[in-house]
Amino acid sequence: MGESAGPSRNPLLSRVSRRTALRVLAGTGAAAGIALTSACGEKDNRAVLRWWSPQAAPDQVKIYKAQIAAFEAANPAVRVVFEPTSDEGYPAQLAAAFAARQVPNLVTHLPSFAAQSYYAKGLLEPVDDVIQAIGPDRFFPGANAIYSTQDKHFCAIGTGNTAVDMLWYRKDLLRAAGLDAPPATWDELREACRRMQRGGIYGAPLPYGMNAMTSLIFIGFIHRAGGQVFTPDLEVAIDSPATYNALEFFRSMREYCPAGASNFSWGESLTAFVSGATATGIYGGRVLANVAAQNPAIQDVISCTTYPTMARDIPAWTFNDFPSLLIPKGAPHLAETKAFAASLYNPALYIQQLHAAPGHVLPALKSIADDPAYRANPLITRYAAEVDLMTRTAAAGQNLGQETPAHRPNLKASEIIASNAIAELVQRVVLNNEAPRPAVAATAAKLRDFMRG
C-alpha cells in the first residue's frame, strides 16, 4: 500500500510492498485466479470479502486478481472474491442485494451520484478512515469533495476520473472530407458527419435507446446548449430553450447514425467507432485499448477533443462519472473490508489497474499522474496529447449528481437515471416525432415528482 500501513488500529492490514505487488503480477499462479477452497480440499475458514465492479474487461479482471492475491498473501486469514456487475444492471442488482441483506463488501467504479444516493438512504458506510489510511494528500486537491456528505463524512472514495463523452474522430476521414480541424460547434459537427458519411461509414454513434447512456449523454447536450436539468438549488429547469435546442440537434443527427442507434447503449456506441462503422465516436479513453486490440489499422488516425457545443461562446461540459469505491452497510468483516479497500491504492498495482484500460480510468492520485511507471504504458505514450486532454477535461467534469460547482448535490440523480425519464424524452421527440413542448413538460413533471419523493 506504500506510504500507509492501513486504517487506524486495524491489525489486519499488513503493508503490501511494491516487491510483493510486482511478484504477484509476474506470477502465473497467484494472479491467474481466485482459490475457492484451501489445499487438499480442506474447509476454508477465511473471512470472505465480495468485490463488485461494472468495470470487468478481461485485462482489468486480471489486475483485480493480482490485487486480490497480493492482499491475501499479506493477510492469510482473508479470501476475496471478485464478482462483475454492469453499468446498466447494478441498480437492480444492488437493490436485490440490500433487500436480501446479502450485500457485497466493496463496490468500485460506480458513479458519484449513485454513492451519494445510497448514502443518503443509510445504505453505505462512511469511508473517512480509509481515506486517512491511503493518505488524503496523495489525492488531487478536491478529488474526493464530490463524495462529501451533509453529515460531514465521505460516502465513497475516488478510484479515478473518466472523461466519458469525448468526441473521437478519424483524422483521415476529416481530411478526405476537406476539413482541417475537428468540429467545435454542433453545426460544424453535423456538416462534418454529412461529409464523412459515405461508403458504408456513418457519421456518429449517438445513443437513442431507452437506457442510462441516452439519459447521461443527453444531459451533456442540454449543458452544451447553455442549459441545465436543475438549478443550483435543485429546482427543475429542464423546460428551457436549451433543452429544445438539444432535442432538435439530436433529431437532426439521427440520419447520420446507424440504424441500430435506436437501441444503442455504451457497448454498441463504442464498438461502432472502434470497428470503423462511424467516423466519430462519443466515449471515454477505452477507445484506445479497443482500437489497439480490435482495429489496429486505424491506430494512427484517431484522436479526440471535447464534444462540440451549440455555439463557440458556450463553455464545454464533460460528463465525468467520478468512478468511486464504496462500502455497503451491513456487509460482514468491516475492518477487513476497509483494509482491502485501502490496499487497492498500492502504487504498483494501482498503476497496473489504470494500465488495464489506458486513458479510460484516469488517476485520482496526484502521485501517480506523473509517475514514470504510469506514463510508460505504450498507449499512454503513443496518445500522450489525448490522455493529457482527457485528464484535464475529466478533472473539470460534472454529472447529474452535481451539474456545476455551484450546484448542491442531487441525491435523487441515481433514481432519475435509473428511471430512464430523460431517455424516454429523447425517444418520444426524436424517434416517435412527438411535439417537444408536451414531452418536455411531462418530463419536468416526472422530475419534480422524483424530487418530492
ABEGO torsion letter per residue (X at the ends): XEABAEBBGBAABBBBBAAAAAAAAABAAAAABBBABBBGGBBBABBBBBBBBABABAAAAAAAAAAAAAAAAABAABBBBBBBBBAAAAAAAAAAAAAAGBBBABBBGBBAAAAAAAAAAGABBBAAAAAAAAEAAABBBGAAAAABBAAGBBABBBAEBBBABBBBBBAAAAAAAGBABBBABAAAAAAAAAAABBGGBBABABBABBBAAAAAAAAAAAAAAGBBABBAAGBBAABBAAAAAAAAAAAAAAAABBAAAAABBAAAAAAAAAAGABABBBBBAAAAAAAAAABAAAAAABBBBBBBBABAABBBBBBBAGBBBBBBBGBBGAAAAAAAAAAAABAAAAAAAAAABBGABBBABAAAAABAAAAABAAAAAAAAAAAAAAAAAAABBBAABABAABBBBAAAAAAAAAGAAAAAAAAAAAAGBBAAAAAAAAAAAAAAAAAX
